[in-house]
Amino acid sequence: MKSGFLKVCAVSPRVTVAGVQSNLNAALQEIEKANKNKVQILVFPELFLSGYTCGDLFLQTALQDACKSALTAVCRATENSALVVVIGLPLKFGASLYNCAAVVQNGMVVAVIPKTYIPNYNEYYEKRWFASGDGVNGTIKLNGQEVPFGQTLVRLSDDAVIGVEICEDLWTPSTPGTSLALSGANIIVNLSASNEVVTKNDYRKNLIRMQSAKDFCAYIYASAGVGESTTDLVFSGACTAAENGALLSEGERFAFNGSMAEACIDIEKLNAERAHNTSFTDAAKKLKEKLSEVSTPVEVSDLEYNEVNRSFDPHPFVPSDSAEKDERCREILSIQSHALAKRMSHIGAKKAIIGISGGLDSTLALLVTARALKILNLPNENMICVTMPGFGTTDRTYQNAVDLIHAFGATFMEISIRNAARGHMADIGHDESVHDITYENTQARERTQILMDLANKHGAVLVGTGDLSELALGWCTYNADHMSMYGVNAGVPKTLVRHLVRNEAQQLPEEISKILNDILDTPVSPELLPPDENGNIQQKTEETLGPYEVHDFYLYHFLRFGTRPEKLLFMASRAFAGIYSEEQLKNWLKLFVRRFFTNQFKRSCLPDGPKVGSVSLSPRGDWRMPSDADCSVWLDF
């Protein structure tokens, strides 16, 4: 598949109980729409051709025959089409009647899958009419063809495989969906007739979401809707599409003329997650017998990028919901501070050393350290904060650093690095007027030397300040700010650092909050080059590298899912539409790739630091990469 996406649609048209011709007409309309909209998989509700609430009418031969004839008409409607239609109907097999899903493509019934779990409790009494399809396998004759009957996988292409559940199957302790996934299905469709009672919708959505998460699959759910009998129950037409734990699309419930949920699922992402998670492979090996598989007559057509109707969160590390974001910030700060407290307790350190620049990263490190000291019942004066003005230090960042240290009651130290840096440059024969990388790194290494030696002097742990985004881009000086005794920010991307500091600003006294807010408004800079003629920061990181929000977007998808550059550029163009041009995004992606590969040597010897999210660059944890890997494959787009 060119784009790596598949367009799916769960649809619940208005149904007529036992009105097979009316239901067929509604199905044919939806099939026509789906073809026009380039949908590749169309899923109808359980027993749609007959209606779910037919009761004892299911046992009437006339109804059964009408449904078989309607299925033939559905087949005709799909002739010369790659669209895969999954539709529900009652079918006789042998001496028993089964609640079935028929998979149709290109004029043929590809497979018939009977419902495994037949509910017979509370409002349900399906065993009065239907037999369980558990263990039933064979072939059924439909339209003159011998069609596989039983729990069968349907392969669409090398990358995409469908498995089918029917309603109750999802609600059981041991779902057929899990066996389907472990046998190879990465798209589970569920034809359902789930009635509505208070709170059930939220529970049902959580089931769908979690099934898609634990099975690393897409889950497409279509439920019976308005038009079913209301003698005792009400149906809402709940339609949902989920992918790997995330809800992609939901239809409007109780829509009088029917509902639908359309989504483009990322098959490549799902397959990448399965390849990465070796426990999934181990679980698959434990299956006593894998399910049988059939292939559709034709592979599903490619979906072009411009046909992908899906948006992408420009800030994947940062929740968009404010309440969820606040909770995420609290949890991350707890992880960071307890990790540091454990390390200090283990090595017997009662004090911590931090270099405070007046920037975001060192501010976050200070906030984390203050929390760690509180956990250990140690006073804030045990936090030795050192400000080290250099050639690029501005009055704004210097004053914010000084004020923040005093506001927390930490031990304050000021050690200028200017004379030491000048002396060192003289020793190595470097002209101070040449503002190159030697000029910059001399200052960075001088600062780290001071901090390391102070840590030794005071029996303290040197707390690192560098963040995940800087490590990804190599935006740190080797054996300088790249090094510490414990890197509390190593798992936190730059876009999230800002929110963590802002979250603390909202909780702390006004005096501290005011300082933090000014730090939040300060441009990101290492301040290694002299200020401009007005004393303002001249060296702005994002003017050199590009926006951190873009690089964090690339980092997330590159590491989590191994997303190829062409697709990554498409996703970024959609996520940042109207903000950055495609040409800008392309240039920044090339810069990201080059810097990520050429700076692996810095990440290969990182100090310890806590993992806080799903993406980490620790050489002992999530990311093991040779320092000499070639990046040309990732630049060919």
C-alpha positions, 0 to 999 in steps of 0.5 A: 500500500503506497500510503500505508493507510486503509479507509474503513467505514462502520455504517448503521443505516436505518433498518426495518425489522424483517424488511429484507428488501428495505434493508437491502436497498439501504445497504446498496445505497451505502455500497454506492457511497462507499465506492465514491468515497474510496472506502476500502472496508465497509462494515454493517451491523449484526443481522442487518439484512433481516434486522436484529429484533426479529424474534421467532421470525428468524426460524421462518424459512421465508425470512432466511431465503429472503436474506440469502437472495439479498446477499446475492444482490449485495454480491452483484453490487460489488462486481468489479470493485475492490471494496470489501463489504462485511454484512450480517444475516442469518444463515442455515448451515447443516441442521442449525441456524447461525448468526453470521457475517458474510465477507463480500468482494468483487461479486463473490462471498469470500467467507462466512463467519458465524458468531461464537458466543451466543448470549442468553441472559438478561434481555438476550435469548439468542440461543432460542434461534442460533447455534454457536459457531465455536469449532464449526468449520466447513463450506457453505454453497452460496451463489453456486460457490463453495464458501469457507464457513467458520472462523476464518481470516480474510487477507486483503494484501501482504500488509492487511488481514481482516478478522471478524467478531460479532457483538457478544464476542467482544464482551467475553473474557476470552475474545475471538478477537485476540485469537484472530489478532494472534493468528495475523489479523490486524483489522478486527471488525465487529458486527453488533446489536448492542442496545443502550442503557445508562453508562453502557456507551462509555463502557463499550467504547473502553472495550473497543479501545482496549481491545485495539490496544492489547491486540495492536489492531484496528477495531471497526464496530458497527451496531444496530440502530434506529428502526429496530423494534423498541418492544423492550430495547432501544438501539442507537446505531453506535459506530466506532473506529479505533486504532491501537488504543485510540478512538479515531472516529465515532458516529452520532448515536440515535441518528434517526436516519442512520449513523456512520464512522469513517476513518483511515487506519494506519496499517504500517503503524500497527505492523510496526508496533507488532514487530517491536513488541516481541511479547505479541510474537511470543503470545502468537506462538502459544496458539495451539492452532492458527486460524485458517485464511482466505484471500480476497479475489483482488487486493484492495486498491491503494489509497493516495495521500490526498485521499487520506481523511485523517488529521494528526496531532501536531503535539503527540507528546502533549495531551490536547485535553487540559485536564489530561495534560495537567494529570500527565504533568503531575505524573511525569514530575512524580516519576522524575522526582522519585527517580532522583530521590531513589538515586540520592538515597542509594548513593548516600548523597544529601545534596544536589548540584544544578547549573541554573541558566535562567532557561527552561531545562535547568528550571525544570531540573530545579523544580524536580530536585526541590520535589526530590528533597521534599521526598527525602525530608531534606531542606532546600538549602541542600540544593546548591544552585550555580549560575555561571555567566558567560559571554552570551549571558543576558541580564534577563536570564541571569536575573531570572536564574538568581531570583529563582534560586533565592525564591526556592531558598536554595544555596546560591553560588555565582561563578563567572566562566569568562576568565577561565574560558579566556585562559583556556582559549589562550592555552590552546591558541584560539582567537577569542574573536572567532565565535565558532564551535570551539568558542561555544564549547569551551564555555559549555565544558568549563561549566560542566567542569565546575559543576562536577568538581563542586559535586565532588567537593560537597558530596553531592549528585550533579543533576543533568538538565538536557532534555529528550529533544536536545539528545535526539538532535545532538544539540548538546556539547559532548562531555559538557551539558551532555554529561551529568551524574543523573539526567532527570530531563532525559526522557522529556521532550522540549514541547513537554518541558514547557508544560511541566514548568507552566503546570508548576507555575500554577501551583507555586506561590505568586513570587515564584510563579512570576519568575517561571512565567518570564522564563517561559516567555524567554527564547530558547538559547544556549547563550554561548554567543554574545548578546546583540547590541540591545543586550538581547539573546542573539543565539536562538536555537529554533532559528538554527534548528527549526521549531522544536514542535516540528522536531518532536513530531518527527521524533515521536513517529520516527521512534515509535513506529519507524515511520518512513520519511515520505509518509512522515512529511505527509503527516507533518504537512497535514498536522502543521497545515497553515503554519509551516510550508511543505518546503520548510517541513521537508528541510527540517525533516532532512535536518532532523535525519542528518542530526539524529544519525550523526549524533548517535555517539553522544547518546551511546554514552548517556548518564542514567536518567528516568524514562517517563513516556513511550519514547526514550533514547537511553542506550540501555533501554529503548534505543540501541543504534550504531554510531556509524549508521548511514542515513542516506535511505532516510533522505531519499524522499 
